[in-house]
Amino acid sequence: MNPEDDALYFRREQTQIKHVVLELYLERFAIIVGQWAQGIIYVDGFSGPWNSVSGDFRDSSFAIALSQLRSARDAVRNAFKKDLQIRCIFLERDSDAFVQLEAYAREHKDVQITAINRDFEAAVPDLVRMVKAQQRGYFPFFLIDPTGWKGFSMDVIAPLIQIRPREILINFMTSFIQRFIRDERAGLEASFRKLFGDDSYKQKIEGLEGQEREDAIVSAYADRIAAVGTFACVPTTVVLHPTKDRTHFHLVYATRHLKGVEVFKNAERMALHLSETVRADAKRRARESASGQAELFSGADVPERAHLASLQEHYETLAVRAVFEMIREKKEVPYDDVYVAAMRFPIVQETYLKKWLSENASILNLGSQRVPKVGQGQRVCLRMRG
C-alpha cells in the first residue's frame, strides 16, 4: 500500500490495517500456491464497495485482492514459466453497492470475475457447487468480511469452509460482540448461537471481564472454526480502534499449513508496525480538533506504541504459558506443535518463541537442521530444562 493512499482511510484507519494484512498476505500466498496449483479461486462474501473514497476502488478489499493476485500471477510467470489462472467471485446483497461492483467486474477482462447480487448465506450452496466444479487444480481462498456478527452462521458456512484445500480470513467484529454477547434478549442470544454454531462459548466466557473475556470470546470462535473446518492452525490478530486503546476487531485466519501461518504472521507484524503510525496520527488529529491547535510531530515521528506494547506482553505471556503446559505434560513435543500453539495468539512472533525456548528448553534435534525451523514433518523436539 502506497503512503499516498493514507488519505483514503481518514477516520477509518482500522480498515487500512485490515487491508494491509490482506494485501501483504495474499500476494505471498498466491505465489506459494502458484508454484504447484493451476489456479486460485478467490471468494469475497461481503464485497461492497462500502465507504470507498477513491474513484477506482483501490481502497476496497476486492480491488486490493485483484491487484495482489495479478502481481502474484506475474511473479509466478516470471519465476516458474507458468500461467496461474485466477477466478474471483464477489458477492454483495445491497443492490446499490452491487451496481458499482458489477461495473468494476466488467472493466477487468484479464481475470475471470463473477459478481453475484445475493445474500452470502443464501449463496453458500451455489458457492460450494461453483468452487467444487472448478476445484481440480485450483486452490480456494475465502474472505468473510461482514459489518457485524450476523450473516455467516456457522452451520450455514460449514459446507464452504470444509472444502479441501482452502484457506479463510474472517473479520470478527470483537467490539460489537463484546458489547452484546451477554445480552439475554432472545434475538441476540440466538444470533450468537448461530455465529458460534453452538452454546459452548457461554461456558468459556462465564465470570470473565475485560481483556480476559475478549480473549475467551475470540479463542472460542477460533476453536469452532478449527473444529468445523478441520483446520490445524487458526491464528488471530488484533486490529485496534484508531483513537481509543481498545480492540476494534480481530482477523481470524484458518489454514492447514504451517507456511500459511508464517506468511500470515509476517503480514501481521508489518501491519501492526503501520498501526503505530496511523493510530498516532488519528489521536493527534483528535487532539487538534478538540484544542484548535496544530501539533508539531506526526505519527511517523512519535508512533503510538504504549497500548500495543502492553498487549504484546500480555499475549507473549499467554503463549509461553500454553507452550510450557504443553511441554510439561508431554515432556517432548514436536517443534511444529509448539509453533502452532504460540502463533495462535495475536502479536506473538516466532523470534520471541525461539528466544524463550533457547533460554528455557533443551532442543533435541533429531533431524538434519541445526536450528529448529518451521516445517511439517521435521523431527525437532523440545524438553524443558530441569
N, C-alpha and C positions, 0 to 999 in steps of 0.2 A: 504494500500500500504506500503510495507516494505521500510525502509530507504535505504537499499542497492540497491533498484531499481532506485534511483535518477539518477545514471549514464546513465540509459536508455533514459533519457529525456534531455540529454545535447543539448543545443541550440533549444529545443522545449519544454521549461518549461510550456508554455501555454497549451500544450497538457496534461501534467501531472496534472495541476489543473482541467482541464475538466474531466480527468479520475478519479480523486479523488471524484469529485461531483457525477459522475455516480456510482462509487464504493460504496460510503457511502449511497447514496440514495437507490440504487437498492436492496441491501440485506434487509434493513429495510422495504422497500415497499413490497418485496416478502413475508416476514414473516407476515406482517399485512394482506395482501391479502390471504396468505396461510391458515389463520385461518378459512376461510369460502369457498374459491374457490377450485374447483377441480384441476385447473392448471393455468399456466401463459403462454401466447404466447408472446415471445419477438421478435420484428421485427427490424432489423437494415438495413436501406435503403441504406447506403453507407459504406459497411463493410470494404473495403480494402482487405488485410492489406496495409497501407501506412507508410513508414518511420519507420517500426518496427525494433528494434535493437536486441531484444532478440531472441534466436533461437526457443523459444516455444510460441512466440507472446503474452507473458504476458503484454507487453506494447501496446496492441491493444485493442480497445473498445470491440470487440466481445469476446476475451478471458477473459477480466475483467468481462464482463456481465455474461458469463457462470460460472466463478468461484463464483461470488456472488450469482447467482441463485442456484447453488449447495449448497452453505453454508446455504442459506435460507431454502432449502429443508431439509437439515439435522436438522436445528433448529426446523422446523415445525414438523418433525417426532419425535424428542425428546420431544418437549413440548406438542404436541397435538395428538400424536399417529396416524398420518395420513400421507399418501404419496402424496406429492404435485407433480403433473405432470408438466413437463417443456418441452415446444416446442420452438425452436429457428428457425427463418427464416432470413438468411443472404443473402443480395443482393450485388452484385458487377458487374458493367458493364465491367470493364477492364479485358481483357482475361488473361493477365499475373498474375495480382493480384488474379483473381478468381482461378487459378490453385492452389495457396497456400491456399486460403480459403477453397476450396473443399477438399484438402488433410487434412487440420485441422479438418474439419467436420467429415470426415471418421474415424479419430482416436478416436473420442469420442462416445462411444456406449451407455452410460447410460442416454443420453439425446437425444430426437428426434431433429435432426438438418437438415434443408433443406437449401442447398446452391443453389442460383439461379444466373446465369450469364446473368443479364438483366439490362437495364436502370430502375431506380426507378420509374419514371413517367409512363413508358410503362407498368410496372408490377402492378401498383395500382389496376386495375380492378381484376386481379388474386389474389392479396393480400387480397382485400376485400372479395372475394369468399372463400379463404382459411381460413381467420380468422372467418368469419361467419359460415362456415361449422363446425368448431370445437369450436365455442364460447360458447356453452352451458356449463356453469360451469367454463369456462376459462376467465381469465382477460388479455386483450391485453395491451402491453406497446410498444410504437413506438419510436425508436431513429432515428432522421433525422440529419445526421452529414456530410454535404457536404463540399467541399473545397472552395466553393464560394457561390454566391447567386442564381445560376441557378440550374434547375433540380428538383425543388419541388414547382412548380407553385400552387398557392392557389386553383384555380378552379380544378386542377387535383387531388390534395391530399384531397380535401373536402370529398369525399365519405369515405376515410380511417379515417380521424380524426372525422367524425361524428358517427362512430361506438360507441355503448354504451354497457357496460362501457369501458373506455380506459383512458390511460394517455400518454403524449407525452413529449419528451425532444428534443428541436431543437437547433442546433448550428447556431446562427445568426451572420454572418460574418460582424460585425459592421464596422471594419476599412475599408474594401473594399467598403462596401455600402456607408459609409460616404463620401468616396472619389469620387464616381462616380454618386451618386444619382441625382445630379443637371446637369449632362451631358445631353444635349438635343439631342444628336445624336439618330436617330430613333431606332436603335437596342438596345441601352442601356435603353432608356426610356420604350420601350416595355418590356424589361426584368424585370424592376422594377414593371411595371403594373402587370405582371404575378406573381411576388413574392408576392405582397400585395393583388392581386385579384381585385383591382380597383385603381382609382386615388386619393382616399381620403387622402393618405399620403402627397400629394403635398401641400394641404392647411395647414396641421398641421406643416410642416417644413418651410413654407414661411416666409422669413425675419429673420430666426434664424441662429445663427452661433455657432461654438464651442460646448461646453457641452450641451447647450440648444437644439441645433439641434440634437445632438446624442440622447439625452433623448427623443425627439419628434419622431425620427425615430423608436426607439425601442418600444416606447409606441404605436405608430401607428400599428406596426406589431403585438404586443401583443393583441391589440384591435381587429384586424382582425381575429387572431386565436380564440379569445374568441367568436366572433360573428359567424364565420363559423362553428366552432366546438361545439358551445353552452357550453362553459366552464365557470364555475363560478369563477374560480381563475386562473390567468395567471401571476405568479410572474416571475421576471427575475433576473439573477445575472451577474456580470461583471467579465470577465477574462482579466487581464491586459497584455500588452506587457512585455516580460521578462526584457528588458533593458531600455525601454522608458516609461515615465509617461503618458501613453495613453492607451485607450481601444483597445484590440485586437479583442475580440468578446464577445457577450452575449450568455448565455444559457437561452432559453425561455422554461419554464415548464408549462404545461397545465393540470389541474385536475378539478374535480367537488367536491373534498372532502377537508375539512379543515385539516384533518390529513395528507393528502399528502403535503399540504403547510408546515406544521410543520416539517415533515421529510426532505423536500427539504431545508428549511431554516437552519436546523441543519447541513446538508451536506455543505451548502454554508458557514456557519460560520467556520467550520473546514478547508475547502478548502482555504478560504481567509487567515486564520492563516498560513497555509503552504505557501501560496503565498508570505507572507512577507519574509520568509526564502529563498525560491528558487529565488525570484527576487533579493534579496540582493546578493546571490551568483553569479547570472548571471551578475549583474552590476560589481561586484568585478572582475570577470574573464575578462570582457571587459576592465576594467581599467588596469589590469595586462598585458593584451595583448598589450595595447597601450603604457604603460610605460616600459614594460620589467622587472618590479619589483613585487615581490610577496608581498601581504599584509598579515597582521598578523591575522585579525579577519574574521571568516566565517559568513555566513548569520544567523546561529543559535546564534552567539554572538551579532551581530548587525543587527537585522531584518530591512527590508525596509518598513517603516510604513507611511512615510510622505504623499505620494500621496493617499494611501488607506484611511488614516485618513481624508484627505480633502474630498474625495468622500463620506465617511461615513457621515460627517457633512452635505454635500450637499443633500444627499438622505434622511437623517433624517429630514431635513428642509422641503423637498417636501412632505414627508409622514405626518408630522404634519400639514402642510397646507391643505392637502387633507382631513385629519380627522377633522380638525377644520371646514372646509367648510361644511362637511357632517353633523356635529353636529349642526352647526349654522343654517343650512337650515331646518333640521328635528326636532331639539330640543332634541328628544330622539331617539336613534338608537340602534339596537342590537349590542352587542359586536362583534359578528361574522362578521358583515358588516364592522365595523371599522378595525378589524383584516385583512380582505381581502384587504381593501383599503391601509393599511400601508405596508403590507407584499409584495405588488406588486412591491415595489421599491427595487433595489439591496441593499445589505448590511444591511438594516434595520432589526433589530431583535425584537422579542416580548418583551424582557426585557426592551428595550428602550421605546416601546409603552406603556407598563403598567406604567413605571415610569412617563412618560409625563402625562398620564391620571390621575394618583394619585395626581399630582400637579396642574392639570388644569380642571378636570372634576369631577362632582358628579356621583358616581356609584350607580345606583338604582338596587339593587339585587332583582329580582322577582322570583328567583329560589332557589334551596337548597344550592348552593355553596356560600361560604362567600367571595371568591375572584374570580373575573371573569377568566374563563379559556376557551380555545378554545374548541368548541364543537357544532355541528349543533343542533339547536333546543333549546339551552339554552336561558332562558329568562333573560338575563342580558342587561340592557340598560344604556345609558350614557346621562348626561345632563351637559352642560358647566356651570361652576360656574359664578355667577354674571348675 
